[in-house]
Each structure stands twice: as C-alpha cells, then as structure tokens.
Amino acid sequence: MRVTNTNEVGRSALLHTGFREIAKQSGEPLNLIEIGPSAGLNLIWDRYAVRYGRDGESFFTEPCDLPLTIDCELRGENIPPVGSAPRIASRVGLERNPVDLSNDEDRDWLRALVWPDHLARFARLEKALEIYAHEQPKIIAGDALALLPEAIAAIPEDQPVCVYHTMVIYQFSEEMREGFNNLLIAASLRRPIWRLGLEDNLKSDSPLTLGLYRDGTREVRTLALCHPHGGWIDWRG
C-alpha cells in the first residue's frame, strides 16, 4: 500500500528566496535538514535555476544556465532576493516513507501523483529526476521528530542550522506540531535554529514563513504568500 508522497519541484522556486533570506542574517554555509522530503527533489533546490517574471520582465537566480529552470510569476510590488544561492555545507532529509528513485515503480508513483493535465509539471519532474541521479542527497528513513535531535547535533555548532518543510506539517496532529516546536525550542538553548516552512492554510495562497529559535524563544514572520506548487510568489520580505 502506498501513501500520497508528492515531491513538487516547483516549490524550490520558493525555497530559493527563503534560504537567501536566512543566509543574509545567519551567514554561510547553511546546513539543511528537510522534514518529510519524499524523494528528496527539494533537498537539491539550489541545483535548479529560477526565473521570476512579471509584465515581461525577468529576474534570475545564479547560475542561470542550470539544466532545469523553474518559472515563477511575481505578484505584488516586491522582488524576492535573487543572485547566487548560498553555500551549503550539508543536507539531509528525515522521511517516514522515503521514495526510492532507483526503483522504477517508485519513480512511476511520483509521476502518478502529478495531475494528468499539468504537462509542465511532468516535464519539470522528469528533468529533476535526471539531476537527482547525479546528486542523491542523504535521506534517513524513520520518524522525523525522533531523528531530528541527532541530525541537529551532527552539525558543527559554529554553522547555521536550517530545518525546513513544504506541505508536511499540515498532516501532523496537534500533539506532533507541539512536539516539533518544543524540540526546536530545546535545541535553541544551545544554538540558533532557523525554520523555513511552506504549509497549506486551506486558502488559495500558502504562507512562506521564517522562524528563528534562539535561547528558548521563537520569532516567526511571513516572508511571502505563494502558490502551493510554486507557480507564483508575492514577496513580503
């Protein structure tokens, strides 16, 4: 029996903006821990170029000649941070039901989760699968909340920790959400923890939020309102 475990690559266009914002405040290199990465295609968000467009004008991430370019419409008045992606020191995913991309059936399952009339998403997924074959970031199978403390502890204390998730936490029970938050608060007693999240709010837009856990406290702000598949972004910064 399979579970719905979509890995929408378009969300990397939104992650690009969030991680640039973190790097501006925390410094580099970043250490990434993704909660619920599915197959891990958004663990390598910096391996995709992004073209943000509005009224015929385009703004690119760098480098702009990568094998996959994700198009994202700009809404509102602001332009999200572009330029070069921050340097990444490490990346790991914590996933209860990882998708094994070396398995033909698992790859077909990812394709089956794309709506049949979304041809551009199919094409984007196929290109991302090709890129992933050369990257293959580490994904640890198991309960993400149980694995998270050790994953944080493995990161050098003088480097930023970035815990992130896209369309995952809305599936958590209230108890799990509280447990996740408490884990990060406890970890922040030793070091700052950054948390980037894109989650469903049951409306037509989804907030991209940035949280900073430090000294047992939490500060959260909304960076942008977004299309849940990364089709557009309204940057608030």
Secondary structure, DSSP 8 states (H G I E B T S, - for coil): --------GGGHHHHHHHHHHHHHHH-S-EEEEEES-TTSGGGGGGGSEEEEEETTEEEEEES--SS-EEEEEEESS-----EE---EEEEEEEESS---TTSHHHHHHHHHTS-TT-HHHHHHHHHHHHHHTTT--EEEES-HHHHHHHHHHTS-TTS-EEEEEES-GGGS-HHHHHHHHHHHHHHTTTS-EEEEEE---SSSSEEEEEEEEETTEEEEEEEEEE-TTSSEEEE--
